[in-house]
């Protein structure tokens, strides 16, 4: 199927052709017909499968071919897209700009971390498509600077990340400002129960599109694991970069503080890297992303939430400095490499405490990761990490006061309350005094 066979308006077809797109991706070919017919949509697909175009093209088609609910341009928002992160919001807005450049439709992006005055002026002039993060949009709604009564299409993109970031209450507040007569699109890489419940409450008889099961990992990605002690991870990561040819490498950490620490550790080894996470200002995040895209800084350290807005071609390596708590997240992380028919390399560092996380990943992907030994000289780190012994298997070495315990010889320590022990010591002192 071609884009023309989908029935898109001619200006959109010209924009798509100018971008070099020939055939739609599976989620695009599955979603666009339903959305052009006006149906609600519940879509599940991995990052990098073309989800943005899957909803942006039919939205632009509808806005271009149907009259607005409110003819006045002032304070008019016809389509609202909610994004979990600033980077993803900017990326979505860029897509609307690219696909809609011949339509004359207006779009805008609003998010926190920057001054709101320019955003207020844009909203007063009126926009057809608004891409926003929930926090800044609620601020503008509370201040009376935004009006959502004209919204005809509502999109919730990366809904599972909104759940992880605690944004679902904000999303529900925003929905109350949107007319009930609307087309609603909910897209998510995973479908945990809270997201399924949200979809049930917002969508009316939706079309359901499931693309690329979450357990699937690209065949062209070479996956391996390096067993290394947590204290040796900085040295192992530095050795990895010094012994390999890297085009672009994306390194995932579990926390924002951990991302900054990895940047400092690499700098001490003479390796330049930059971090991107929620505590960085928008200008710093944008500079980091631009440096990564231009290869001025080919190593980017990111948290999972910040990485949702990173769509960069040519990432040769993905490294899990910290294994994720959710095995599905592993699939999304390594999916940043091995795109568009290119090969990729994914290496995970696993310390003793992360062994169970690795096992969960291997169960989900049904893949036993090859053991990578070349990045560590520590023989103990090279060996597979043994199972963590349960507390019942470890003899207690300390007897706590007032609580039952085990003596060094393994015999149980009988329970004695503090009052009984004190009374016994008092009797012994009185006997000695007598």
WOBEL-V102562 format. One record per pair of residues at least 6 apart in sequence whose ideal C-beta (glycine too) atoms are under 6 Angstrom apart, sorted by sequence separation. I is the first residue (numbers start at 0). J is the second residue. D is the distance in whole Angstrom. If there is no record, write none. Layout:
BEGIN
i: <I,I>
j: <J,J>
d: <D,D>
END
This chain:
BEGIN
i: <34,44,69,82,139,161,252,290,323,337,361,398,406,33,187,265,336,227,291,349,404,3,82,109,252,275,372,395,2,30,67,262,395,80,95,403,30,262,275,333,2,185,107,273,398,62,259,317,92,258,317,401,26,183,258,317,89,107,183,292,317,58,88,106,2,105,255,314,26,27,35,88,105,106,107,108,109,110,122,314,26,30,34,104,111,122,255,273,24,26,111,153,189,24,27,85,110,119,271,303,322,346,5,27,31,109,272,274,275,276,26,150,158,0,153,159,272,316,317,318,319,320,147,158,159,276,147,151,152,153,154,155,156,159,240,275,354,162,233,237,322,329,137,162,95,133,237,326,351,322,326,159,133,140,158,133,326,92,262,55,59,63,91,261,51,55,59,56,62,88,258,51,55,59,88,258,11,255,11,7,75,76,77,78,79,80,82,247,248,249,250,8,73,81,245,7,72,76,8,62,249,247,246,247,247,248,249,250,251,252,253,246,252,250,79,245,74,76,75,76,77,78,79,80,81,82,83,83,83,69,68,83,251,14,14,249,10,10,58,54,220,213,216,232,213,220,219,217,227,229,228,219,220,221,222,223,224,225,226,220,224,54,239,50,238,189,235,164,235,46,45,188,39,40,41,42,43,224,37,223,222,223,225,231,43,160,216,223,227,214,225,231,157,214,228,227,226,41,226,226,41,48,39,48,39,41,40,39,40,41,42,43,44,45,44,38,112,113,112,33,30,29,26,25,85,90,87,90,87,86,84,84,46,47,46,45,47>
j: <40,50,75,88,145,167,258,296,329,343,367,404,412,40,194,272,343,235,299,357,412,12,91,118,261,284,381,404,12,40,77,272,405,91,106,414,42,274,287,345,15,198,121,287,412,77,274,332,108,274,333,417,44,201,276,335,108,126,202,311,336,78,108,126,23,126,276,335,48,49,57,110,127,128,129,130,131,132,144,336,49,53,57,127,134,145,278,296,48,50,135,177,213,49,52,110,135,144,296,328,347,371,31,53,57,135,298,300,301,302,53,177,185,28,181,187,300,344,345,346,347,348,176,187,188,305,177,181,182,183,184,185,186,189,270,305,384,193,264,268,353,360,169,194,128,166,270,359,384,356,360,194,169,176,194,170,363,130,300,94,98,102,130,300,91,95,99,98,104,130,300,94,98,102,132,302,56,302,59,56,125,126,127,128,129,130,132,297,298,299,300,60,125,133,297,60,125,129,63,127,314,313,313,314,315,316,317,318,319,320,321,315,321,320,150,316,146,149,149,150,151,152,153,154,155,156,157,160,161,149,149,164,332,98,100,335,101,102,152,154,333,327,330,348,330,337,337,337,348,350,350,342,343,344,345,346,347,348,349,345,349,184,374,186,374,327,374,304,375,188,188,331,183,184,185,186,187,368,182,368,368,369,371,377,190,307,364,371,375,363,374,380,307,364,380,380,380,198,383,384,202,210,202,211,203,205,205,205,206,207,208,209,210,211,211,206,280,281,281,206,208,208,210,210,281,308,307,310,308,308,307,308,331,334,334,334,338>
d: <6,6,5,4,4,6,5,4,6,3,6,4,5,6,5,5,3,5,4,5,4,6,6,4,6,5,5,6,6,6,6,5,4,6,5,5,6,5,5,4,5,5,5,4,5,6,5,6,4,4,5,5,5,5,5,5,6,4,5,5,5,5,5,6,6,5,4,5,5,5,5,5,5,4,6,5,5,4,6,5,6,4,4,4,5,6,5,5,6,6,4,6,6,4,6,4,5,5,6,6,6,6,5,5,5,5,4,4,5,5,5,5,6,5,5,5,6,5,5,5,4,6,4,4,6,5,5,6,5,5,4,5,5,5,5,5,5,6,4,4,5,5,6,6,5,5,6,4,5,4,5,6,4,6,5,6,4,5,6,5,6,5,5,5,6,6,5,6,6,5,5,5,6,6,6,6,6,6,6,6,5,6,5,5,5,5,6,5,5,5,5,5,5,6,6,5,4,5,5,5,5,6,6,5,6,4,5,5,5,5,4,4,5,5,5,6,5,6,5,6,5,4,5,4,5,5,5,4,5,5,5,6,5,5,6,5,4,5,6,6,6,5,6,5,6,4,4,4,5,4,6,5,5,5,5,5,5,5,5,5,5,5,4,5,5,5,5,6,5,6,6,6,5,5,5,5,6,4,6,6,5,4,4,6,5,5,5,4,5,5,5,6,6,6,5,4,6,5,6,5,6,6,4,6,5,5,6,4,5,5,4,5,4,5,6,5,6,5,4,4,5,5,4,5,6,6,5,6,4,2,5,5,5,6,6,5,6>
END
